[in-house]
Amino acid sequence: MNTLTLDVSKNTLKISATGSMTSGNEGYLQVSLILDADWAGAAIYPAYVVGGTEYSDYPATAIAGTTFIIPTAIGQSAGIIRLGLIGVADSVIMRTNYVFIPLLIGAATGTAVPLPTPAALEALQAT
């Protein structure tokens, strides 16, 4: 699992540890949160901006625990992912800044190239 560790303190979100991350992963890019006392016990919702489009599960689905997987659709293309958090504790709503996560181009599987049939191969070799 490729893990990005983020420190969450008040309204500040900061990258504390990461390796390089690449596009095209499925269920592999994990985020681990180190929470301060204000965020402990809060329902937490990741918020993303990719290519100018905003994505968030708020208020539908909070993450469970302090780790989550970056959705496959968010990490399909190389570029910059902006990631922020929304926290809800009782009637309080907390929002962090965005951190910028560079997503390098991942190895592509490409399109399968069909091999020529034996007859087509013989015809090519005959020319």
N, CA, C and O atoms as a printed pandas DataFrame, in Angstrom:
     atom_number atom_name residue_name chain_id  residue_number  x_coord  y_coord  z_coord
0              1         N          MET        A               1    0.843   -1.173    0.000
1              2        CA          MET        A               1    0.000    0.000    0.000
2              3         C          MET        A               1    0.893    1.243    0.000
3              4         O          MET        A               1    1.813    1.339    0.813
4              5         N          ASN        A               2    0.638    2.180   -0.887
5              6        CA          ASN        A               2    1.383    3.439   -0.946
6              7         C          ASN        A               2    0.654    4.438   -0.057
7              8         O          ASN        A               2   -0.480    4.816   -0.351
8              9         N          THR        A               3    1.300    4.873    1.034
9             10        CA          THR        A               3    0.623    5.680    2.045
10            11         C          THR        A               3    1.168    7.093    2.114
11            12         O          THR        A               3    2.379    7.309    2.172
12            13         N          LEU        A               4    0.256    8.045    2.108
13            14        CA          LEU        A               4    0.538    9.460    2.315
14            15         C          LEU        A               4    0.090    9.785    3.733
15            16         O          LEU        A               4   -1.079    9.583    4.064
16            17         N          THR        A               5    0.988   10.283    4.578
17            18        CA          THR        A               5    0.637   10.612    5.956
18            19         C          THR        A               5    0.441   12.110    6.082
19            20         O          THR        A               5    1.285   12.899    5.660
20            21         N          LEU        A               6   -0.705   12.496    6.679
21            22        CA          LEU        A               6   -1.044   13.902    6.849
22            23         C          LEU        A               6   -1.239   14.232    8.322
23            24         O          LEU        A               6   -1.895   13.487    9.050
24            25         N          ASP        A               7   -0.666   15.354    8.758
25            26        CA          ASP        A               7   -0.903   15.880   10.105
26            27         C          ASP        A               7   -2.068   16.849   10.037
27            28         O          ASP        A               7   -2.111   17.723    9.172
28            29         N          VAL        A               8   -3.018   16.689   10.957
29            30        CA          VAL        A               8   -4.178   17.570   11.026
30            31         C          VAL        A               8   -4.139   18.283   12.371
31            32         O          VAL        A               8   -4.253   17.652   13.422
32            33         N          SER        A               9   -3.978   19.602   12.329
33            34        CA          SER        A               9   -3.914   20.412   13.539
34            35         C          SER        A               9   -4.750   21.663   13.330
35            36         O          SER        A               9   -4.418   22.527   12.518
36            37         N          LYS        A              10   -5.848   21.741   14.086
37            38        CA          LYS        A              10   -6.811   22.846   13.928
38            39         C          LYS        A              10   -7.275   22.879   12.469
39            40         O          LYS        A              10   -7.814   21.887   11.977
40            41         N          ASN        A              11   -7.076   24.002   11.767
41            42        CA          ASN        A              11   -7.475   24.109   10.364
42            43         C          ASN        A              11   -6.328   23.839    9.404
43            44         O          ASN        A              11   -6.450   24.081    8.203
44            45         N          THR        A              12   -5.215   23.338    9.929
45            46        CA          THR        A              12   -4.026   23.142    9.104
46            47         C          THR        A              12   -3.825   21.667    8.772
47            48         O          THR        A              12   -3.778   20.809    9.654
48            49         N          LEU        A              13   -3.711   21.406    7.490
49            50        CA          LEU        A              13   -3.413   20.080    6.986
50            51         C          LEU        A              13   -2.019   20.152    6.374
51            52         O          LEU        A              13   -1.736   21.041    5.572
52            53         N          LYS        A              14   -1.140   19.210    6.754
53            54        CA          LYS        A              14    0.249   19.245    6.313
54            55         C          LYS        A              14    0.713   17.834    5.973
55            56         O          LYS        A              14    0.439   16.885    6.708
56            57         N          ILE        A              15    1.414   17.707    4.859
57            58        CA          ILE        A              15    1.980   16.417    4.480
58            59         C          ILE        A              15    3.197   16.153    5.358
59            60         O          ILE        A              15    4.120   16.965    5.404
60            61         N          SER        A              16    3.200   15.011    6.062
61            62        CA          SER        A              16    4.347   14.693    6.908
62            63         C          SER        A              16    5.217   13.593    6.319
63            64         O          SER        A              16    6.404   13.510    6.632
64            65         N          ALA        A              17    4.642   12.748    5.471
65            66        CA          ALA        A              17    5.447   11.692    4.848
66            67         C          ALA        A              17    4.752   11.213    3.585
67            68         O          ALA        A              17    3.542   10.987    3.567
68            69         N          THR        A              18    5.538   11.065    2.534
69            70        CA          THR        A              18    5.004   10.528    1.286
70            71         C          THR        A              18    6.125    9.977    0.426
71            72         O          THR        A              18    7.280   10.383    0.555
72            73         N          GLY        A              19    5.783    9.072   -0.429
73            74        CA          GLY        A              19    6.664    8.642   -1.502
74            75         C          GLY        A              19    6.051    9.192   -2.777
75            76         O          GLY        A              19    5.076    9.941   -2.717
76            77         N          SER        A              20    6.595    8.841   -3.916
77            78        CA          SER        A              20    5.962    9.308   -5.141
78            79         C          SER        A              20    4.671    8.524   -5.363
79            80         O          SER        A              20    4.574    7.343   -5.030
80            81         N          MET        A              21    3.691    9.208   -5.931
81            82        CA          MET        A              21    2.410    8.579   -6.224
82            83         C          MET        A              21    2.170    8.680   -7.720
83            84         O          MET        A              21    2.511    9.683   -8.347
84            85         N          THR        A              22    1.581    7.637   -8.287
85            86        CA          THR        A              22    1.367    7.593   -9.728
86            87         C          THR        A              22   -0.106    7.409  -10.062
87            88         O          THR        A              22   -0.889    6.928   -9.242
88            89         N          SER        A              23   -0.470    7.799  -11.274
89            90        CA          SER        A              23   -1.859    7.682  -11.728
90            91         C          SER        A              23   -2.196    6.235  -12.068
91            92         O          SER        A              23   -1.309    5.407  -12.276
92            93         N          GLY        A              24   -3.500    5.946  -12.121
93            94        CA          GLY        A              24   -3.982    4.656  -12.584
94            95         C          GLY        A              24   -4.077    3.556  -11.546
95            96         O          GLY        A              24   -4.415    2.422  -11.886
96            97         N          ASN        A              25   -3.787    3.858  -10.283
97            98        CA          ASN        A              25   -3.886    2.839   -9.236
98            99         C          ASN        A              25   -5.347    2.591   -8.869
99           100         O          ASN        A              25   -6.189    3.478   -9.006
100          101         N          GLU        A              26   -5.631    1.404   -8.412
101          102        CA          GLU        A              26   -6.975    1.061   -7.958
102          103         C          GLU        A              26   -6.882    0.480   -6.555
103          104         O          GLU        A              26   -6.351   -0.614   -6.363
104          105         N          GLY        A              27   -7.400    1.218   -5.572
105          106        CA          GLY        A              27   -7.389    0.737   -4.197
106          107         C          GLY        A              27   -6.013    0.690   -3.580
107          108         O          GLY        A              27   -5.790   -0.093   -2.656
108          109         N          TYR        A              28   -5.067    1.506   -4.060
109          110        CA          TYR        A              28   -3.684    1.404   -3.615
110          111         C          TYR        A              28   -3.146    2.673   -2.957
111          112         O          TYR        A              28   -2.217    2.591   -2.154
112          113         N          LEU        A              29   -3.704    3.844   -3.273
113          114        CA          LEU        A              29   -3.217    5.102   -2.704
114          115         C          LEU        A              29   -3.973    5.393   -1.414
115          116         O          LEU        A              29   -5.141    5.779   -1.439
116          117         N          GLN        A              30   -3.290    5.203   -0.285
117          118        CA          GLN        A              30   -3.913    5.343    1.033
118          119         C          GLN        A              30   -3.461    6.642    1.695
119          120         O          GLN        A              30   -2.324    7.080    1.524
120          121         N          VAL        A              31   -4.371    7.246    2.450
121          122        CA          VAL        A              31   -4.054    8.425    3.252
122          123         C          VAL        A              31   -4.214    8.036    4.714
123          124         O          VAL        A              31   -5.226    7.453    5.103
124          125         N          SER        A              32   -3.210    8.363    5.520
125          126        CA          SER        A              32   -3.237    8.102    6.956
126          127         C          SER        A              32   -3.205    9.460    7.674
127          128         O          SER        A              32   -2.372   10.311    7.364
128          129         N          LEU        A              33   -4.103    9.650    8.618
129          130        CA          LEU        A              33   -4.226   10.931    9.313
130          131         C          LEU        A              33   -3.686   10.854   10.733
131          132         O          LEU        A              33   -3.946    9.895   11.460
132          133         N          ILE        A              34   -2.931   11.877   11.116
133          134        CA          ILE        A              34   -2.518   12.060   12.504
134          135         C          ILE        A              34   -3.311   13.262   13.000
135          136         O          ILE        A              34   -3.062   14.392   12.580
136          137         N          LEU        A              35   -4.268   13.018   13.898
137          138        CA          LEU        A              35   -5.239   14.029   14.306
138          139         C          LEU        A              35   -4.885   14.694   15.633
139          140         O          LEU        A              35   -4.384   14.037   16.546
140          141         N          ASP        A              36   -5.146   16.000   15.738
141          142        CA          ASP        A              36   -5.017   16.662   17.035
142          143         C          ASP        A              36   -6.315   16.454   17.821
143          144         O          ASP        A              36   -7.247   15.827   17.317
144          145         N          ALA        A              37   -6.380   16.969   19.037
145          146        CA          ALA        A              37   -7.532   16.740   19.922
146          147         C          ALA        A              37   -8.829   17.282   19.336
147          148         O          ALA        A              37   -9.888   16.700   19.570
148          149         N          ASP        A              38   -8.780   18.380   18.580
149          150        CA          ASP        A              38   -9.997   18.944   17.998
150          151         C          ASP        A              38  -10.657   17.990   17.005
151          152         O          ASP        A              38  -11.882   17.969   16.881
152          153         N          TRP        A              39   -9.847   17.204   16.299
153          154        CA          TRP        A              39  -10.360   16.321   15.258
154          155         C          TRP        A              39  -10.661   14.916   15.765
155          156         O          TRP        A              39  -11.377   14.163   15.105
156          157         N          ALA        A              40  -10.125   14.553   16.927
157          158        CA          ALA        A              40  -10.365   13.211   17.471
158          159         C          ALA        A              40  -11.861   13.031   17.718
159          160         O          ALA        A              40  -12.482   13.842   18.404
160          161         N          GLY        A              41  -12.428   11.983   17.167
161          162        CA          GLY        A              41  -13.844   11.694   17.350
162          163         C          GLY        A              41  -14.763   12.387   16.360
163          164         O          GLY        A              41  -15.965   12.121   16.360
164          165         N          ALA        A              42  -14.240   13.267   15.517
165          166        CA          ALA        A              42  -15.070   13.949   14.520
166          167         C          ALA        A              42  -15.335   13.022   13.338
167          168         O          ALA        A              42  -14.527   12.146   13.028
168          169         N          ALA        A              43  -16.469   13.223   12.687
169          170        CA          ALA        A              43  -16.711   12.559   11.404
170          171         C          ALA        A              43  -15.893   13.316   10.369
171          172         O          ALA        A              43  -15.973   14.542   10.292
172          173         N          ILE        A              44  -15.104   12.595    9.567
173          174        CA          ILE        A              44  -14.171   13.237    8.644
174          175         C          ILE        A              44  -14.524   12.864    7.208
175          176         O          ILE        A              44  -14.767   11.702    6.881
176          177         N          TYR        A              45  -14.544   13.892    6.366
177          178        CA          TYR        A              45  -14.887   13.747    4.956
178          179         C          TYR        A              45  -13.763   14.329    4.103
179          180         O          TYR        A              45  -13.470   15.519    4.222
180          181         N          PRO        A              46  -13.125   13.530    3.245
181          182        CA          PRO        A              46  -12.123   14.087    2.342
182          183         C          PRO        A              46  -12.804   14.946    1.276
183          184         O          PRO        A              46  -13.919   14.649    0.847
184          185         N          ALA        A              47  -12.129   16.003    0.858
185          186        CA          ALA        A              47  -12.603   16.860   -0.234
186          187         C          ALA        A              47  -11.448   17.000   -1.215
187          188         O          ALA        A              47  -10.320   17.290   -0.819
188          189         N          TYR        A              48  -11.732   16.795   -2.485
189          190        CA          TYR        A              48  -10.702   16.812   -3.517
190          191         C          TYR        A              48  -11.020   17.874   -4.566
191          192         O          TYR        A              48  -12.184   18.196   -4.809
192          193         N          VAL        A              49   -9.980   18.408   -5.176
193          194        CA          VAL        A              49  -10.121   19.210   -6.389
194          195         C          VAL        A              49   -9.145   18.625   -7.395
195          196         O          VAL        A              49   -7.942   18.560   -7.144
196          197         N          VAL        A              50   -9.671   18.199   -8.536
197          198        CA          VAL        A              50   -8.860   17.623   -9.598
198          199         C          VAL        A              50   -9.254   18.286  -10.901
199          200         O          VAL        A              50  -10.411   18.219  -11.315
200          201         N          GLY        A              51   -8.291   18.928  -11.549
201          202        CA          GLY        A              51   -8.578   19.575  -12.828
202          203         C          GLY        A              51   -9.674   20.623  -12.735
203          204         O          GLY        A              51  -10.428   20.818  -13.689
204          205         N          GLY        A              52   -9.770   21.300  -11.595
205          206        CA          GLY        A              52  -10.780   22.342  -11.426
206          207         C          GLY        A              52  -12.142   21.837  -10.982
207          208         O          GLY        A              52  -13.040   22.644  -10.740
208          209         N          THR        A              53  -12.325   20.524  -10.866
209          210        CA          THR        A              53  -13.605   19.950  -10.433
210          211         C          THR        A              53  -13.489   19.516   -8.979
211          212         O          THR        A              53  -12.512   18.877   -8.588
212          213         N          GLU        A              54  -14.495   19.868   -8.181
213          214        CA          GLU        A              54  -14.510   19.511   -6.763
214          215         C          GLU        A              54  -15.263   18.209   -6.549
215          216         O          GLU        A              54  -16.296   17.965   -7.172
216          217         N          TYR        A              55  -14.729   17.369   -5.656
217          218        CA          TYR        A              55  -15.347   16.093   -5.294
218          219         C          TYR        A              55  -15.353   15.967   -3.770
219          220         O          TYR        A              55  -14.361   16.283   -3.114
220          221         N          SER        A              56  -16.473   15.506   -3.210
221          222        CA          SER        A              56  -16.542   15.277   -1.769
222          223         C          SER        A              56  -17.717   14.363   -1.465
223          224         O          SER        A              56  -18.730   14.391   -2.164
224          225         N          ASP        A              57  -17.580   13.548   -0.417
225          226        CA          ASP        A              57  -18.681   12.711    0.048
226          227         C          ASP        A              57  -19.461   13.393    1.171
227          228         O          ASP        A              57  -20.377   12.798    1.738
228          229         N          TYR        A              58  -19.103   14.642    1.495
229          230        CA          TYR        A              58  -19.782   15.360    2.567
230          231         C          TYR        A              58  -21.171   15.742    2.100
231          232         O          TYR        A              58  -21.288   16.233    0.978
232          233         N          PRO        A              59  -22.213   15.562    2.853
233          234        CA          PRO        A              59  -22.264   14.933    4.177
234          235         C          PRO        A              59  -22.674   13.469    4.131
235          236         O          PRO        A              59  -23.101   12.920    5.146
236          237         N          ALA        A              60  -22.555   12.828    2.979
237          238        CA          ALA        A              60  -23.079   11.469    2.816
238          239         C          ALA        A              60  -22.280   10.405    3.561
239          240         O          ALA        A              60  -22.845    9.670    4.371
240          241         N          THR        A              61  -20.974   10.307    3.302
241          242        CA          THR        A              61  -20.208    9.187    3.832
242          243         C          THR        A              61  -18.890    9.642    4.444
243          244         O          THR        A              61  -17.995   10.102    3.734
244          245         N          ALA        A              62  -18.773    9.514    5.755
245          246        CA          ALA        A              62  -17.513    9.838    6.447
246          247         C          ALA        A              62  -16.574    8.645    6.342
247          248         O          ALA        A              62  -17.014    7.514    6.136
248          249         N          ILE        A              63  -15.267    8.909    6.487
249          250        CA          ILE        A              63  -14.307    7.805    6.494
250          251         C          ILE        A              63  -14.420    7.070    7.829
251          252         O          ILE        A              63  -14.887    7.631    8.821
252          253         N          ALA        A              64  -13.994    5.835    7.839
253          254        CA          ALA        A              64  -13.973    5.052    9.076
254          255         C          ALA        A              64  -12.544    5.047    9.597
255          256         O          ALA        A              64  -11.626    4.648    8.881
256          257         N          GLY        A              65  -12.350    5.482   10.822
257          258        CA          GLY        A              65  -11.012    5.488   11.406
258          259         C          GLY        A              65  -10.182    6.664   10.930
259          260         O          GLY        A              65  -10.705    7.750   10.679
260          261         N          THR        A              66   -8.871    6.435   10.808
261          262        CA          THR        A              66   -7.963    7.514   10.422
262          263         C          THR        A              66   -7.223    7.217    9.119
263          264         O          THR        A              66   -6.233    7.878    8.804
264          265         N          THR        A              67   -7.692    6.239    8.368
265          266        CA          THR        A              67   -7.107    5.974    7.059
266          267         C          THR        A              67   -8.218    5.846    6.024
267          268         O          THR        A              67   -9.335    5.430    6.331
268          269         N          PHE        A              68   -7.884    6.210    4.800
269          270        CA          PHE        A              68   -8.829    6.030    3.700
270          271         C          PHE        A              68   -8.055    5.888    2.398
271          272         O          PHE        A              68   -6.884    6.257    2.309
272          273         N          ILE        A              69   -8.726    5.349    1.398
273          274        CA          ILE        A              69   -8.139    5.145    0.082
274          275         C          ILE        A              69   -8.615    6.272   -0.831
275          276         O          ILE        A              69   -9.802    6.596   -0.860
276          277         N          ILE        A              70   -7.680    6.868   -1.578
277          278        CA          ILE        A              70   -8.073    7.863   -2.574
278          279         C          ILE        A              70   -8.861    7.128   -3.656
279          280         O          ILE        A              70   -8.369    6.150   -4.218
280          281         N          PRO        A              71  -10.083    7.587   -3.955
281          282        CA          PRO        A              71  -10.916    6.880   -4.930
282          283         C          PRO        A              71  -10.222    6.730   -6.288
283          284         O          PRO        A              71   -9.499    7.622   -6.733
284          285         N          THR        A              72  -10.455    5.601   -6.926
285          286        CA          THR        A              72   -9.854    5.303   -8.217
286          287         C          THR        A              72  -10.102    6.425   -9.219
287          288         O          THR        A              72   -9.189    6.818   -9.945
288          289         N          ALA        A              73  -11.321    6.942   -9.266
289          290        CA          ALA        A              73  -11.658    7.995  -10.232
290          291         C          ALA        A              73  -10.840    9.263  -10.006
291          292         O          ALA        A              73  -10.538    9.973  -10.964
292          293         N          ILE        A              74  -10.477    9.561   -8.759
293          294        CA          ILE        A              74   -9.695   10.768   -8.444
294          295         C          ILE        A              74   -8.265   10.629   -8.958
295          296         O          ILE        A              74   -7.672   11.614   -9.398
296          297         N          GLY        A              75   -7.709    9.432   -8.910
297          298        CA          GLY        A              75   -6.313    9.227   -9.252
298          299         C          GLY        A              75   -6.061    8.651  -10.633
299          300         O          GLY        A              75   -5.003    8.067  -10.865
300          301         N          GLN        A              76   -7.001    8.797  -11.556
301          302        CA          GLN        A              76   -6.820    8.200  -12.881
302          303         C          GLN        A              76   -5.834    8.944  -13.763
303          304         O          GLN        A              76   -5.135    8.325  -14.566
304          305         N          SER        A              77   -5.767   10.269  -13.627
305          306        CA          SER        A              77   -4.912   11.058  -14.519
306          307         C          SER        A              77   -3.775   11.706  -13.751
307          308         O          SER        A              77   -3.939   12.120  -12.604
308          309         N          ALA        A              78   -2.622   11.790  -14.397
309          310        CA          ALA        A              78   -1.480   12.474  -13.794
310          311         C          ALA        A              78   -1.805   13.958  -13.653
311          312         O          ALA        A              78   -2.580   14.512  -14.433
312          313         N          GLY        A              79   -1.213   14.582  -12.664
313          314        CA          GLY        A              79   -1.437   16.004  -12.417
314          315         C          GLY        A              79   -1.412   16.264  -10.925
315          316         O          GLY        A              79   -0.765   15.538  -10.170
316          317         N          ILE        A              80   -2.113   17.294  -10.506
317          318        CA          ILE        A              80   -2.140   17.678   -9.096
318          319         C          ILE        A              80   -3.515   17.352   -8.509
319          320         O          ILE        A              80   -4.548   17.738   -9.058
320          321         N          ILE        A              81   -3.507   16.640   -7.390
321          322        CA          ILE        A              81   -4.728   16.433   -6.601
322          323         C          ILE        A              81   -4.640   17.399   -5.426
323          324         O          ILE        A              81   -3.644   17.404   -4.703
324          325         N          ARG        A              82   -5.659   18.205   -5.229
325          326        CA          ARG        A              82   -5.746   19.016   -4.011
326          327         C          ARG        A              82   -6.659   18.259   -3.061
327          328         O          ARG        A              82   -7.776   17.890   -3.422
328          329         N          LEU        A              83   -6.178   18.031   -1.846
329          330        CA          LEU        A              83   -6.918   17.264   -0.846
330          331         C          LEU        A              83   -7.076   18.106    0.412
331          332         O          LEU        A              83   -6.096   18.620    0.951
332          333         N          GLY        A              84   -8.302   18.241    0.871
333          334        CA          GLY        A              84   -8.610   18.906    2.129
334          335         C          GLY        A              84   -9.544   18.027    2.935
335          336         O          GLY        A              84  -10.010   16.997    2.448
336          337         N          LEU        A              85   -9.819   18.430    4.166
337          338        CA          LEU        A              85  -10.712   17.654    5.029
338          339         C          LEU        A              85  -11.815   18.533    5.583
339          340         O          LEU        A              85  -11.620   19.718    5.852
340          341         N          ILE        A              86  -12.982   17.922    5.749
341          342        CA          ILE        A              86  -14.106   18.538    6.443
342          343         C          ILE        A              86  -14.381   17.658    7.653
343          344         O          ILE        A              86  -14.540   16.445    7.516
344          345         N          GLY        A              87  -14.438   18.259    8.839
345          346        CA          GLY        A              87  -14.706   17.510   10.059
346          347         C          GLY        A              87  -15.976   18.016   10.714
347          348         O          GLY        A              87  -16.219   19.222   10.759
348          349         N          VAL        A              88  -16.790   17.099   11.224
349          350        CA          VAL        A              88  -18.039   17.462   11.891
350          351         C          VAL        A              88  -18.052   16.803   13.262
351          352         O          VAL        A              88  -17.957   15.582   13.381
352          353         N          ALA        A              89  -18.173   17.634   14.295
353          354        CA          ALA        A              89  -18.266   17.146   15.675
354          355         C          ALA        A              89  -19.411   17.903   16.333
355          356         O          ALA        A              89  -19.316   19.107   16.572
356          357         N          ASP        A              90  -20.484   17.195   16.622
357          358        CA          ASP        A              90  -21.710   17.808   17.155
358          359         C          ASP        A              90  -22.191   18.875   16.175
359          360         O          ASP        A              90  -22.496   18.554   15.026
360          361         N          SER        A              91  -22.264   20.132   16.599
361          362        CA          SER        A              91  -22.735   21.193   15.705
362          363         C          SER        A              91  -21.582   21.991   15.102
363          364         O          SER        A              91  -21.803   23.012   14.450
364          365         N          VAL        A              92  -20.357   21.527   15.319
365          366        CA          VAL        A              92  -19.168   22.232   14.828
366          367         C          VAL        A              92  -18.723   21.616   13.499
367          368         O          VAL        A              92  -18.645   20.395   13.365
368          369         N          ILE        A              93  -18.430   22.482   12.515
369          370        CA          ILE        A              93  -17.887   22.040   11.235
370          371         C          ILE        A              93  -16.513   22.665   11.082
371          372         O          ILE        A              93  -16.361   23.884   11.165
372          373         N          MET        A              94  -15.500   21.814   10.854
373          374        CA          MET        A              94  -14.109   22.264   10.695
374          375         C          MET        A              94  -13.679   21.991    9.257
375          376         O          MET        A              94  -14.067   20.983    8.666
376          377         N          ARG        A              95  -12.878   22.890    8.702
377          378        CA          ARG        A              95  -12.355   22.715    7.345
378          379         C          ARG        A              95  -10.864   23.024    7.347
379          380         O          ARG        A              95  -10.425   24.013    7.934
380          381         N          THR        A              96  -10.093   22.172    6.690
381          382        CA          THR        A              96   -8.653   22.413    6.583
382          383         C          THR        A              96   -8.342   23.126    5.273
383          384         O          THR        A              96   -9.198   23.291    4.404
384          385         N          ASN        A              97   -7.093   23.539    5.168
385          386        CA          ASN        A              97   -6.556   23.980    3.890
386          387         C          ASN        A              97   -6.417   22.771    2.977
387          388         O          ASN        A              97   -6.579   21.634    3.422
388          389         N          TYR        A              98   -6.122   23.004    1.716
389          390        CA          TYR        A              98   -5.810   21.919    0.791
390          391         C          TYR        A              98   -4.297   21.681    0.786
391          392         O          TYR        A              98   -3.513   22.624    0.895
392          393         N          VAL        A              99   -3.899   20.421    0.659
393          394        CA          VAL        A              99   -2.513   20.090    0.358
394          395         C          VAL        A              99   -2.476   19.677   -1.112
395          396         O          VAL        A              99   -3.472   19.210   -1.666
396          397         N          PHE        A             100   -1.325   19.856   -1.724
397          398        CA          PHE        A             100   -1.171   19.548   -3.138
398          399         C          PHE        A             100   -0.371   18.263   -3.281
399          400         O          PHE        A             100    0.764   18.165   -2.813
400          401         N          ILE        A             101   -0.978   17.282   -3.932
401          402        CA          ILE        A             101   -0.353   15.970   -4.104
402          403         C          ILE        A             101   -0.041   15.778   -5.585
403          404         O          ILE        A             101   -0.956   15.642   -6.398
404          405         N          PRO        A             102    1.252   15.766   -5.944
405          406        CA          PRO        A             102    1.581   15.516   -7.353
406          407         C          PRO        A             102    1.372   14.040   -7.685
407          408         O          PRO        A             102    1.813   13.153   -6.954
408          409         N          LEU        A             103    0.698   13.802   -8.791
409          410        CA          LEU        A             103    0.449   12.436   -9.252
410          411         C          LEU        A             103    1.205   12.257  -10.562
411          412         O          LEU        A             103    0.834   12.829  -11.588
412          413         N          LEU        A             104    2.266   11.458  -10.517
413          414        CA          LEU        A             104    3.084   11.206  -11.697
414          415         C          LEU        A             104    2.362   10.261  -12.652
415          416         O          LEU        A             104    1.419    9.575  -12.259
416          417         N          ILE        A             105    2.798   10.229  -13.890
417          418        CA          ILE        A             105    2.188    9.329  -14.868
418          419         C          ILE        A             105    2.565    7.900  -14.514
419          420         O          ILE        A             105    3.745    7.561  -14.423
420          421         N          GLY        A             106    1.548    7.065  -14.315
421          422        CA          GLY        A             106    1.774    5.652  -14.018
422          423         C          GLY        A             106    1.924    4.851  -15.296
423          424         O          GLY        A             106    1.464    5.273  -16.357
424          425         N          ALA        A             107    2.560    3.709  -15.201
425          426        CA          ALA        A             107    2.729    2.830  -16.357
426          427         C          ALA        A             107    1.368    2.459  -16.917
427          428         O          ALA        A             107    0.448    2.122  -16.171
428          429         N          ALA        A             108    1.247    2.523  -18.224
429          430        CA          ALA        A             108   -0.039    2.244  -18.872
430          431         C          ALA        A             108   -0.091    0.801  -19.349
431          432         O          ALA        A             108    0.917    0.230  -19.765
432          433         N          THR        A             109   -1.267    0.233  -19.283
433          434        CA          THR        A             109   -1.446   -1.114  -19.809
434          435         C          THR        A             109   -1.628   -1.061  -21.314
435          436         O          THR        A             109   -1.382   -2.050  -22.004
436          437         N          GLY        A             110   -2.058    0.091  -21.834
437          438        CA          GLY        A             110   -2.202    0.261  -23.282
438          439         C          GLY        A             110   -3.309   -0.590  -23.860
439          440         O          GLY        A             110   -4.155   -1.119  -23.139
440          441         N          THR        A             111   -3.287   -0.709  -25.135
441          442        CA          THR        A             111   -4.291   -1.486  -25.851
442          443         C          THR        A             111   -3.627   -2.744  -26.385
443          444         O          THR        A             111   -2.525   -2.688  -26.931
444          445         N          ALA        A             112   -4.286   -3.856  -26.231
445          446        CA          ALA        A             112   -3.731   -5.117  -26.717
446          447         C          ALA        A             112   -3.592   -5.058  -28.241
447          448         O          ALA        A             112   -4.505   -4.609  -28.934
448          449         N          VAL        A             113   -2.474   -5.504  -28.746
449          450        CA          VAL        A             113   -2.242   -5.550  -30.183
450          451         C          VAL        A             113   -2.488   -6.985  -30.642
451          452         O          VAL        A             113   -1.811   -7.908  -30.189
452          453         N          PRO        A             114   -3.453   -7.173  -31.537
453          454        CA          PRO        A             114   -3.717   -8.548  -31.979
454          455         C          PRO        A             114   -2.573   -9.071  -32.840
455          456         O          PRO        A             114   -2.032   -8.351  -33.679
456          457         N          LEU        A             115   -2.222  -10.305  -32.626
457          458        CA          LEU        A             115   -1.180  -10.939  -33.436
458          459         C          LEU        A             115   -1.790  -11.383  -34.761
459          460         O          LEU        A             115   -2.970  -11.731  -34.821
460          461         N          PRO        A             116   -0.984  -11.369  -35.825
461          462        CA          PRO        A             116   -1.533  -11.804  -37.118
462          463         C          PRO        A             116   -1.829  -13.302  -37.105
463          464         O          PRO        A             116   -1.172  -14.077  -36.408
464          465         N          THR        A             117   -2.806  -13.680  -37.870
465          466        CA          THR        A             117   -3.121  -15.105  -38.027
466          467         C          THR        A             117   -1.969  -15.762  -38.789
467          468         O          THR        A             117   -1.213  -15.069  -39.470
468          469         N          PRO        A             118   -1.826  -17.066  -38.688
469          470        CA          PRO        A             118   -0.755  -17.731  -39.471
470          471         C          PRO        A             118   -0.826  -17.427  -40.962
471          472         O          PRO        A             118    0.207  -17.244  -41.605
472          473         N          ALA        A             119   -2.037  -17.371  -41.517
473          474        CA          ALA        A             119   -2.180  -17.090  -42.946
474          475         C          ALA        A             119   -1.728  -15.670  -43.264
475          476         O          ALA        A             119   -1.058  -15.444  -44.272
476          477         N          ALA        A             120   -2.092  -14.709  -42.411
477          478        CA          ALA        A             120   -1.685  -13.319  -42.642
478          479         C          ALA        A             120   -0.177  -13.179  -42.484
479          480         O          ALA        A             120    0.447  -12.417  -43.222
480          481         N          LEU        A             121    0.421  -13.899  -41.540
481          482        CA          LEU        A             121    1.851  -13.861  -41.345
482          483         C          LEU        A             121    2.585  -14.423  -42.563
483          484         O          LEU        A             121    3.595  -13.864  -42.989
484          485         N          GLU        A             122    2.086  -15.519  -43.120
485          486        CA          GLU        A             122    2.685  -16.096  -44.333
486          487         C          GLU        A             122    2.601  -15.117  -45.481
487          488         O          GLU        A             122    3.548  -14.984  -46.256
488          489         N          ALA        A             123    1.469  -14.426  -45.599
489          490        CA          ALA        A             123    1.294  -13.451  -46.684
490          491         C          ALA        A             123    2.275  -12.297  -46.527
491          492         O          ALA        A             123    2.835  -11.817  -47.512
492          493         N          LEU        A             124    2.482  -11.853  -45.295
493          494        CA          LEU        A             124    3.440  -10.760  -45.047
494          495         C          LEU        A             124    4.857  -11.209  -45.369
495          496         O          LEU        A             124    5.629  -10.451  -45.957
496          497         N          GLN        A             125    5.204  -12.419  -44.993
497          498        CA          GLN        A             125    6.550  -12.913  -45.215
498          499         C          GLN        A             125    6.813  -13.147  -46.697
499          500         O          GLN        A             125    7.963  -13.095  -47.133
500          501         N          ALA        A             126    5.777  -13.400  -47.469
501          502        CA          ALA        A             126    5.916  -13.669  -48.900
502          503         C          ALA        A             126    6.199  -12.386  -49.698
503          504         O          ALA        A             126    6.697  -12.464  -50.821
504          505         N          THR        A             127    5.896  -11.234  -49.148
505          506        CA          THR        A             127    6.118   -9.985  -49.882
506          507         C          THR        A             127    7.492   -9.449  -49.728
507          508         O          THR        A             127    7.813   -8.403  -50.293
